[in-house]
Amino acid sequence: MRHYDVFNGDADGICALIQLRHAYPLDAKLITGVKRDIALLAQVPVGSPVDVVVLDVSMDTNRAALDAQLASGSNVFYCDHHFAGDVLPEHPNLTTLIDTAPTVCTSLLIDRHLGGRYRAWAIAAAFGDNLNAVAEELAFAAELSQVETEGLRQLGICINYNGYGASVEDLHFHPADLYRAFAVYSDPLQLLEDNAPAWQRLSKGYAEDMEKGLACKPVHRCDTALVTALPDEPWARRVSGVLGNELANRNPEKACAVVTEAEPEHYLVSIRAPLNNRTGADELARQFPSGGGRKAAAGINKLPREQLGSFIDAMRAQWG
């Protein structure tokens, strides 16, 4: 029977799979893409039974493909923290670990599943998903030094940063290649100590792009919302998500959004709920076609430019 690993191309998906494959080594075909490419399960062939692991992509978005796999006799392990739909499927060939709480990510669910065997990877992923308080608590419990904790913070942020872009051509690494480069390490602290070439390239790119992003001025600022616009450039598409996290960290009482020119008529939108009220981002995003995500962080793939004002109004109303 063939094996497939289907995973989000961000820090959470990559770190979750690294943990799982160190615990259960397996030669599987990798299916992933840019962070917003979440309809991934449909890329697994249907017809004969296969074994599939699905990590960090919405079951709601992939429900039809999941049903098709189960109908063909496939075994599916599905772990995620995004909106999964109103009713979870039940099937003898389906194992699910689903938790949509705003303080949970897929890597933390895998960490629980494995009893904390590769916890440093889960900590890096939590930092990448901007779950800073959770990550810091785990790092403290693991008796990591301040330097080690900060290293995992930067690693998670940079892996997450690599996942953003309109296409894989925007990225420094295809997420599958970044997974392969980092998965040789069971402990990410050793990766940092070795100063692996992929890490050098990724951290340098992050620093350069973030400097440009932070220099961009907000197009809207009020008591409840902050919106920054970025140009139609590869660096801007790469930095959009992590810039949203950084703006949220700097403005914990505000909802933050980064709108990036994606096409002549559209914006790509990253949304972050206020850190002191980590809910509602998914509800806001789903008010617009192509929108989705989770409670604390969400996005819209194609927001028509003429709807920017409507989006800002909806954003203010969501947290007003």
Beta strands, then each sheet from edge to edge (+ up, - down):
strand 1: 3-7
strand 2: 29-31
strand 3: 51-55
strand 4: 75-80
strand 5: 94-98
strand 6: 218-221
strand 7: 225-230
strand 8: 255-263
strand 9: 266-272
strand 10: 291-293
strand 11: 297-304
sheet 1: 2+ 1+ 3+ 4+ 5+
sheet 2: 6+ 7- 8- 9+ 11- 10+
end
